[in-house]
Amino acid sequence: MKSPWSSPVLRAVLSLAAHSVLACLPLFTAVSCPADQLRPVVIVPVDGEIEDGLVYVIRRALREAEAHSARAVILHMDTPGGKVSAMEKIMQELAHASLPVYTYVDTKALSAGAMIAAATRAIYMAPQSQIGAAMLIQMPALPFGGAPQPLDESVRKKMLSAYRAMVRSACERNGHRWELFEAMMDADVAISNLVEKGSLLTLTAQEAVTQQLARAVAASIPHVLELLGMSDAPVIRITPKSAEHVARFLTGSIVSGLLLAFGLGGLFLEMRTPGFGLPGTIGVICLALFFWGHTIAGMSGWLEAALFLTGVVLLLVEIFLIPGFGVTGITGIVLILAALILAMLDWSPAQGIPTSSQFFKPVAIVAGGFLGALVLLIVAARLFPHTPGVNRLFLNYALDSASSTAAGNLPPDVATLVGKSGVAKTILRPAGKALIDGALYDVVTDGEFVPAGTPVRVVTCAGNRIVVNPVSGSTSAPS
């Protein structure tokens, strides 16, 4: 029997189909694998202080580069360094990047910037640029607090051991000379004819090329692309978004300290004012900005956010609902401070358990915030009560000279006040101030809110707790 495959017509049809498929293969290849010249190169600015807000920018840039099937990512670097915790996070992001990442040092890559460069595939240097000087230091605890200080020797050795391993791993992965980066980090390391013991290594552009740390000196980003063989690639420049700009601004050392000082100061002032007004609003806004900036930057997580919000709620409950100031208010303040300290803690898992020196800076900033708040409170108490348009915010405005004079002659036993009448000098919600027999007292109602200026009568005294009720049928008098 004759095979059907031997038919000339069938063989012709199959041959035509095969040639058609082969002819279409380039079309399918062009669709699924775009030509290299159509794939972009992503440029990421790494300038100014390296802080937690920059982590978010670089993370987003790497994701966008992957989404665009970029040929490469170039870190356009000009930085004096910054936080080691932010540096570690950025190095971890670069270690997991699926695309080749390069560094172009434009002017300087010092301290943490040099270590980040070690995590990239190759380094290019602009003329007259420098790289190195990566000693671990302790930044001043407070804004304008002076120059950075060396770490305690035992702490320095522990941290240096962890970061040595991290940078050495990056050098092994990318083919960099580890001994050069080691000499940048540790002044005890000497390299013959390059750096002596007791000094940190910092290389110029030409020295970096000579020592095979950098591939070449490049005059510009286009020159780097030419050296990489990517001069025909489209360029995408990452522009930090508004939220990223704000986060980088708010997480800066000086701005963080000022926000904390004004935030705590506003809350302190609010405790001296009736109800809840401008000082408390400013305080809450400053603390919220501080915390929001660190959250956007990726430095804080849900734990800090939960502590902060819980503390604010407890503080508001204490101010509005509970007479006096007790456990609820103190707990709220403690939770707020704990959240702020954790948000500022310059620590990463590579360092193990946080040391006392790592807690020193955030605790000192909080202490400085309290000190600044007390100064603000004293200045406000002396200045604002006599400033038109502002004085109504403060309790001093509600006090006349008669009440101030009589305040020095308080009855030794408040029980003698039962049955006496007075006037509410602040809103009682239900706690507040009342003027009774010419003296000012902390009082509380049975639960109802009483407007300022309302005549009241003392119904009960227990210890220092004075309970008043509004006088039946009375109308509010001017306060």
C-alpha positions as CSV (number, residue, x, y, z in Angstrom):
1,M,0.0,0.0,0.0
2,K,1.3,3.4,-0.9
3,S,2.1,5.7,2.0
4,P,0.0,8.9,2.1
5,W,3.2,10.9,3.0
6,S,4.6,10.1,-0.4
7,S,2.0,12.2,-2.1
8,P,3.7,15.1,-3.9
9,V,0.8,17.4,-3.1
10,L,0.9,16.7,0.6
11,R,4.6,17.1,0.7
12,A,4.3,20.5,-1.0
13,V,1.7,21.7,1.5
14,L,3.8,20.6,4.5
15,S,6.9,22.3,3.1
16,L,5.1,25.5,2.5
17,A,3.7,25.4,6.1
18,A,7.2,24.8,7.5
19,H,8.7,27.7,5.6
20,S,5.9,30.0,6.7
21,V,6.5,29.2,10.4
22,L,10.2,29.8,10.0
23,A,9.6,33.1,8.3
24,C,7.3,34.2,11.1
25,L,9.8,33.4,13.9
26,P,11.6,36.7,13.7
27,L,8.3,38.5,14.2
28,F,7.5,36.5,17.3
29,T,11.1,37.1,18.6
30,A,10.7,40.8,18.1
31,V,7.5,40.9,20.0
32,S,8.6,38.9,23.0
33,C,12.3,40.1,23.2
34,P,12.6,43.8,22.3
35,A,15.9,44.8,20.7
36,D,18.5,46.1,23.2
37,Q,18.4,49.5,21.6
38,L,14.8,49.8,22.7
39,R,15.4,48.9,26.3
40,P,16.2,52.0,28.5
41,V,18.8,52.7,31.1
42,V,17.4,54.0,34.4
43,I,19.4,56.8,36.2
44,V,18.8,57.2,39.9
45,P,20.0,60.3,41.9
46,V,21.8,59.4,45.1
47,D,22.7,62.9,46.4
48,G,22.8,64.6,49.8
49,E,22.5,62.7,53.1
50,I,21.9,59.0,52.9
51,E,18.8,58.6,55.1
52,D,15.8,56.4,55.3
53,G,13.8,58.3,52.7
54,L,16.4,57.4,50.1
55,V,15.7,53.7,50.6
56,Y,12.2,54.2,49.3
57,V,13.4,56.1,46.2
58,I,15.9,53.4,45.2
59,R,13.4,50.6,45.9
60,R,10.9,52.2,43.6
61,A,13.6,52.9,40.9
62,L,14.6,49.2,40.8
63,R,10.9,48.2,40.5
64,E,10.4,50.7,37.6
65,A,13.5,49.5,35.9
66,E,12.3,45.9,36.0
67,A,8.9,46.9,34.7
68,H,10.6,48.7,31.7
69,S,12.9,45.7,31.1
70,A,15.8,48.1,31.5
71,R,19.3,47.2,30.3
72,A,20.9,48.7,33.4
73,V,20.5,51.0,36.4
74,I,23.0,53.7,37.1
75,L,23.3,55.4,40.6
76,H,24.3,59.0,40.0
77,M,26.1,59.6,43.3
78,D,27.2,62.7,45.1
79,T,26.9,62.1,48.8
80,P,28.9,62.8,52.0
81,G,27.4,59.6,53.6
82,G,24.7,59.1,56.1
83,K,23.0,56.5,58.3
84,V,24.4,53.0,58.4
85,S,20.9,51.5,58.7
86,A,19.8,53.2,55.5
87,M,23.0,52.1,53.8
88,E,22.4,48.5,54.7
89,K,18.8,48.5,53.4
90,I,20.0,50.0,50.1
91,M,22.8,47.4,49.8
92,Q,20.2,44.6,50.4
93,E,18.0,46.1,47.7
94,L,20.9,46.2,45.2
95,A,22.0,42.6,46.1
96,H,18.5,41.3,45.1
97,A,18.2,43.4,42.0
98,S,17.6,41.4,38.8
99,L,19.3,44.0,36.6
100,P,22.9,45.1,36.5
101,V,23.5,48.2,38.6
102,Y,26.4,50.6,38.2
103,T,27.7,53.6,40.1
104,Y,28.8,56.9,38.6
105,V,30.5,59.0,41.3
106,D,29.9,62.6,40.5
107,T,32.0,64.7,42.9
108,K,32.0,62.3,45.9
109,A,31.0,59.0,47.4
110,L,32.1,59.1,51.0
111,S,31.3,57.0,54.0
112,A,28.0,55.1,53.4
113,G,28.1,56.2,49.7
114,A,31.3,54.3,49.2
115,M,29.8,51.2,50.7
116,I,26.7,51.4,48.5
117,A,29.0,51.7,45.5
118,A,30.6,48.4,46.5
119,A,27.2,46.7,46.1
120,T,27.1,47.7,42.4
121,R,28.6,45.8,39.4
122,A,31.1,48.5,38.5
123,I,32.1,52.0,39.5
124,Y,32.9,55.0,37.2
125,M,34.4,58.2,38.5
126,A,33.9,61.8,37.3
127,P,37.1,63.9,37.0
128,Q,38.2,65.3,40.4
129,S,35.8,63.1,42.3
130,Q,36.6,61.1,45.4
131,I,35.6,57.9,47.1
132,G,36.3,56.5,50.6
133,A,36.5,57.7,54.2
134,A,33.8,55.2,55.5
135,M,34.5,55.3,59.3
136,L,31.6,54.4,61.6
137,I,30.8,57.5,63.7
138,Q,28.2,58.7,66.1
139,M,26.2,61.7,65.0
140,P,25.3,64.5,67.5
141,A,22.2,63.6,69.4
142,L,20.5,66.9,69.0
143,P,20.1,69.4,66.1
144,F,23.1,71.7,66.1
145,G,24.6,69.5,68.7
146,G,28.2,69.7,67.5
147,A,30.5,67.6,65.4
148,P,30.2,63.8,65.0
149,Q,32.0,61.7,67.6
150,P,33.8,58.4,67.3
151,L,32.0,55.4,68.6
152,D,32.9,53.6,71.8
153,E,35.7,51.2,70.9
154,S,33.8,48.0,71.9
155,V,30.7,49.2,70.0
156,R,32.8,50.1,67.0
157,K,34.5,46.7,66.8
158,K,31.2,44.9,67.0
159,M,29.5,47.0,64.3
160,L,32.6,47.0,62.2
161,S,32.7,43.2,62.2
162,A,29.1,43.0,60.9
163,Y,29.6,45.6,58.2
164,R,32.9,44.2,57.1
165,A,31.2,40.9,56.3
166,M,28.4,42.7,54.4
167,V,30.8,44.8,52.3
168,R,33.2,41.9,51.8
169,S,30.2,39.8,50.5
170,A,29.3,42.7,48.1
171,C,32.9,42.9,46.9
172,E,33.1,39.2,46.2
173,R,29.8,39.3,44.3
174,N,30.9,42.2,42.1
175,G,34.6,41.6,41.7
176,H,35.8,44.6,43.7
177,R,39.1,44.7,45.7
178,W,38.0,44.1,49.3
179,E,41.2,45.3,50.8
180,L,40.5,48.8,49.5
181,F,37.1,49.1,51.0
182,E,38.5,47.6,54.3
183,A,41.0,50.4,54.4
184,M,38.2,52.9,53.9
185,M,36.3,51.5,56.9
186,D,39.1,50.7,59.3
187,A,42.0,53.1,60.1
188,D,44.0,50.1,61.5
189,V,44.4,48.7,58.0
190,A,47.5,49.9,56.0
191,I,48.2,49.3,52.3
192,S,51.8,49.8,51.2
193,N,52.3,53.1,49.1
194,L,48.6,53.9,49.4
195,V,47.5,54.5,53.0
196,E,49.3,54.2,56.3
197,K,48.0,52.9,59.6
198,G,45.9,55.4,61.5
199,S,44.4,57.0,58.4
200,L,41.3,56.1,56.3
201,L,41.7,55.5,52.6
202,T,40.2,58.1,50.2
203,L,40.9,57.8,46.5
204,T,40.8,60.3,43.8
205,A,39.3,59.4,40.4
206,Q,42.6,58.5,38.8
207,E,43.8,56.6,41.9
208,A,40.6,54.6,41.9
209,V,41.2,53.6,38.3
210,T,44.9,52.8,38.9
211,Q,44.0,50.6,41.9
212,Q,41.3,48.9,39.8
213,L,38.5,50.0,42.1
214,A,36.9,52.0,39.3
215,R,36.7,51.0,35.6
216,A,37.3,54.4,34.1
217,V,37.1,58.2,34.5
218,A,34.0,59.4,32.7
219,A,33.1,63.1,32.1
220,S,29.3,62.6,32.2
221,I,26.5,60.0,32.2
222,P,26.5,59.9,28.4
223,H,30.2,59.0,28.6
224,V,29.4,56.2,31.0
225,L,26.7,54.9,28.7
226,E,29.3,54.9,25.8
227,L,31.8,53.0,27.9
228,L,29.1,50.4,28.7
229,G,28.1,50.1,25.1
230,M,24.7,51.5,25.7
231,S,25.0,54.9,24.1
232,D,22.0,54.1,21.9
233,A,19.7,53.2,24.9
234,P,16.8,55.6,25.9
235,V,17.4,57.2,29.3
236,I,14.8,57.3,32.1
237,R,15.7,59.6,35.0
238,I,14.0,58.8,38.3
239,T,12.5,62.0,39.8
240,P,11.6,61.6,43.4
241,K,7.9,62.0,44.0
242,S,6.4,64.6,46.3
243,A,5.9,62.1,49.1
244,E,9.5,61.0,48.8
245,H,10.8,64.6,48.8
246,V,8.8,65.2,52.0
247,A,10.0,62.0,53.6
248,R,13.6,62.8,52.9
249,F,13.1,66.3,54.3
250,L,11.3,65.1,57.4
251,T,13.7,62.3,58.3
252,G,16.8,64.7,58.2
253,S,18.4,65.0,61.6
254,I,17.7,68.7,62.2
255,V,14.1,68.7,60.9
256,S,13.3,65.5,62.9
257,G,14.6,67.1,66.1
258,L,12.7,70.4,65.5
259,L,9.5,68.6,64.8
260,L,9.9,66.6,68.0
261,A,10.6,69.6,70.1
262,F,7.7,71.6,68.8
263,G,5.4,68.6,69.0
264,L,6.2,68.0,72.7
265,G,6.1,71.7,73.4
266,G,2.6,72.0,71.9
267,L,1.3,69.2,74.0
268,F,2.8,70.7,77.2
269,L,1.3,74.1,76.3
270,E,-2.1,72.4,75.7
271,M,-2.0,71.1,79.3
272,R,-2.1,74.7,80.5
273,T,-4.9,75.9,78.3
274,P,-8.6,75.3,78.6
275,G,-10.1,72.6,76.4
276,F,-8.1,71.6,73.3
277,G,-6.9,74.4,71.0
278,L,-4.1,75.7,68.9
279,P,-1.0,74.5,71.0
280,G,-2.3,70.9,71.1
281,T,-3.2,71.0,67.4
282,I,0.3,72.2,66.5
283,G,1.9,69.6,68.7
284,V,-0.1,66.7,67.2
285,I,0.6,68.0,63.7
286,C,4.3,68.2,64.4
287,L,4.5,64.7,65.9
288,A,2.3,63.3,63.1
289,L,4.6,64.8,60.5
290,F,7.6,63.4,62.3
291,F,6.1,59.9,62.4
292,W,4.6,60.0,58.9
293,G,8.0,60.9,57.4
294,H,9.7,58.0,59.0
295,T,6.9,55.7,58.0
296,I,7.0,56.7,54.4
297,A,10.8,56.3,54.5
298,G,10.3,52.7,55.5
299,M,12.0,53.2,58.8
300,S,8.9,52.6,60.9
301,G,6.4,49.8,60.7
302,W,2.9,48.9,62.1
303,L,4.2,48.5,65.6
304,E,5.4,52.1,65.9
305,A,2.2,53.4,64.2
306,A,0.0,51.4,66.6
307,L,1.9,52.6,69.7
308,F,1.7,56.2,68.5
309,L,-2.0,56.2,67.7
310,T,-2.8,54.4,70.9
311,G,-0.9,57.0,72.9
312,V,-2.7,59.9,71.1
313,V,-6.1,58.3,71.8
314,L,-5.3,57.8,75.5
315,L,-4.0,61.4,75.8
316,L,-7.2,62.8,74.2
317,V,-9.3,60.6,76.6
318,E,-7.4,62.0,79.5
319,I,-7.8,65.6,78.4
320,F,-11.5,65.5,77.4
321,L,-13.1,62.8,79.5
322,I,-11.2,62.1,82.7
323,P,-10.8,64.8,85.5
324,G,-7.3,65.7,86.5
325,F,-4.3,64.0,84.9
326,G,-3.5,60.4,85.9
327,V,-2.6,57.0,84.7
328,T,-4.4,57.2,81.3
329,G,-2.6,60.4,80.3
330,I,0.8,59.2,81.6
331,T,0.4,55.9,79.7
332,G,-0.5,57.8,76.5
333,I,2.6,59.9,76.8
334,V,4.8,56.9,77.5
335,L,3.4,55.1,74.4
336,I,4.0,58.2,72.2
337,L,7.6,58.5,73.4
338,A,8.2,54.8,72.9
339,A,6.9,55.1,69.3
340,L,9.1,58.1,68.6
341,I,12.2,56.5,70.0
342,L,11.7,53.3,68.0
343,A,11.1,55.4,64.8
344,M,14.4,57.1,65.3
345,L,16.4,54.0,66.4
346,D,19.4,53.8,64.0
347,W,19.6,50.0,64.1
348,S,19.4,47.0,61.8
349,P,19.3,43.2,62.4
350,A,22.9,42.8,61.2
351,Q,24.0,44.6,64.4
352,G,22.3,42.1,66.7
353,I,20.6,43.4,69.9
354,P,20.5,47.3,70.0
355,T,23.2,48.7,72.3
356,S,22.9,51.5,74.8
357,S,24.8,53.8,72.5
358,Q,22.3,53.2,69.7
359,F,19.5,54.2,72.0
360,F,21.4,57.3,73.1
361,K,20.6,59.5,70.1
362,P,16.8,59.0,70.0
363,V,16.5,59.1,73.8
364,A,18.7,62.3,73.9
365,I,16.5,63.9,71.1
366,V,13.4,63.1,73.2
367,A,15.0,64.6,76.3
368,G,16.0,67.6,74.3
369,G,12.4,67.9,73.1
370,F,11.2,67.9,76.7
371,L,13.8,70.6,77.5
372,G,12.8,72.7,74.5
373,A,9.1,72.2,75.5
374,L,9.7,73.5,79.0
375,V,11.5,76.5,77.6
376,L,8.7,77.1,75.2
377,L,6.2,76.8,78.1
378,I,8.0,79.4,80.2
379,V,8.3,81.8,77.3
380,A,4.6,81.3,76.4
381,A,3.4,81.8,80.0
382,R,5.3,85.1,80.2
383,L,4.7,86.5,76.7
384,F,1.4,85.1,75.2
385,P,-1.0,86.1,78.0
386,H,-0.3,89.8,77.2
387,T,-0.2,89.4,73.4
388,P,-3.5,90.6,71.7
389,G,-5.1,87.8,69.6
390,V,-3.2,85.1,71.4
391,N,-3.9,85.7,75.0
392,R,-7.3,84.0,74.9
393,L,-5.6,80.7,74.3
394,F,-4.1,80.6,77.7
395,L,-5.4,80.1,81.1
396,N,-3.7,83.2,82.5
397,Y,-6.2,85.3,80.5
398,A,-9.0,83.9,82.5
399,L,-7.5,85.0,85.8
400,D,-7.9,88.6,87.1
401,S,-5.7,90.2,89.6
402,A,-8.1,89.5,92.5
403,S,-8.0,85.8,91.9
404,S,-4.3,85.8,91.5
405,T,-3.9,87.6,94.8
406,A,-6.3,85.3,96.6
407,A,-4.7,82.2,95.3
408,G,-2.0,82.5,97.9
409,N,-4.6,82.2,100.7
410,L,-6.1,78.8,100.0
411,P,-8.2,77.2,102.8
412,P,-6.1,74.5,104.5
413,D,-9.1,72.2,104.3
414,V,-11.0,72.2,101.0
415,A,-14.0,70.5,102.8
416,T,-14.9,74.0,104.0
417,L,-15.8,74.8,100.3
418,V,-18.9,72.6,100.3
419,G,-22.0,74.7,99.6
420,K,-20.0,77.7,98.4
421,S,-20.7,79.3,95.0
422,G,-18.3,80.4,92.4
423,V,-17.9,80.7,88.6
424,A,-16.4,78.4,86.0
425,K,-13.3,80.1,84.6
426,T,-12.8,77.5,81.9
427,I,-15.0,75.0,80.2
428,L,-15.7,72.1,82.5
429,R,-15.6,68.9,80.3
430,P,-16.1,67.7,83.0
431,A,-12.7,68.9,84.5
432,G,-11.5,72.4,84.5
433,K,-11.0,75.5,86.7
434,A,-13.4,77.4,88.8
435,L,-13.1,80.6,90.9
436,I,-14.5,80.1,94.4
437,D,-14.2,82.6,97.2
438,G,-11.6,84.5,95.1
439,A,-9.3,81.5,94.7
440,L,-8.8,79.3,91.6
441,Y,-9.4,75.5,92.0
442,D,-9.3,72.4,89.9
443,V,-12.8,71.1,89.9
444,V,-14.9,68.5,88.2
445,T,-18.6,68.1,87.5
446,D,-20.7,64.9,87.8
447,G,-20.2,64.3,84.1
448,E,-21.9,67.2,82.3
449,F,-20.1,69.8,80.4
450,V,-20.4,73.3,81.8
451,P,-19.5,76.5,79.7
452,A,-17.0,79.0,81.0
453,G,-18.7,81.8,83.0
454,T,-21.4,79.6,84.4
455,P,-22.2,80.0,88.1
456,V,-21.4,76.8,90.0
457,R,-21.8,75.5,93.6
458,V,-19.6,73.0,95.4
459,V,-21.5,69.9,96.3
460,T,-18.8,67.5,97.4
461,C,-15.1,67.6,98.5
462,A,-13.1,64.4,98.8
463,G,-9.4,64.9,99.4
464,N,-8.4,67.3,96.7
465,R,-11.3,66.4,94.5
466,I,-13.8,69.2,94.3
467,V,-17.2,68.4,92.7
468,V,-19.4,71.2,91.5
469,N,-22.7,71.5,89.8
470,P,-24.1,74.5,87.8
471,V,-26.5,76.6,89.7
472,S,-30.1,75.8,88.6
473,G,-31.6,78.4,86.3
474,S,-28.4,80.3,86.0
475,T,-27.1,81.8,82.8
476,S,-23.5,82.0,81.7
477,A,-21.7,85.2,82.7
478,P,-18.8,86.7,80.8
479,S,-15.5,85.1,81.8
